[in-house]
Amino acid sequence: MNEYSEHNVKKLRRTNKGRMIAGVCSGIGEYVGIDPNLIRVGLAIATLFGGAGVGLYAIGWLLLPDEERDTSIVQDLISKQQQQRNATDWTGEHKPQQ
């Protein structure tokens, strides 16, 4: 997949190339143009001094879409919730799918 869309805009994505866990650091590194290991070291330091690194990584994992997808995990969960809500009427009974 090309890192540029149809309008030549680079998109921030979790990557498969250079992935160690979920591809957050490698995706950010590719987007910003720096070595992903620097981002990993920064997150490790943030984890040691206050624990923020783990939380930041988790947020990145939830909000950044994988390079093969157009939506993130959070967007998928929201869409699923909305579909379930639309399939249920005000009485709480499921509507038949059309």
Secondary structure, 3 states (H helix, E strand, C coil): CCCECCCCCECCCECCCCCCCCCHHHHHHHHHCCCHHHHHHHHHHHHHCCCHHHHHHHHHHHHCCECCCCCCHHHHHHHHHHHHHHCECCCCCECCCC
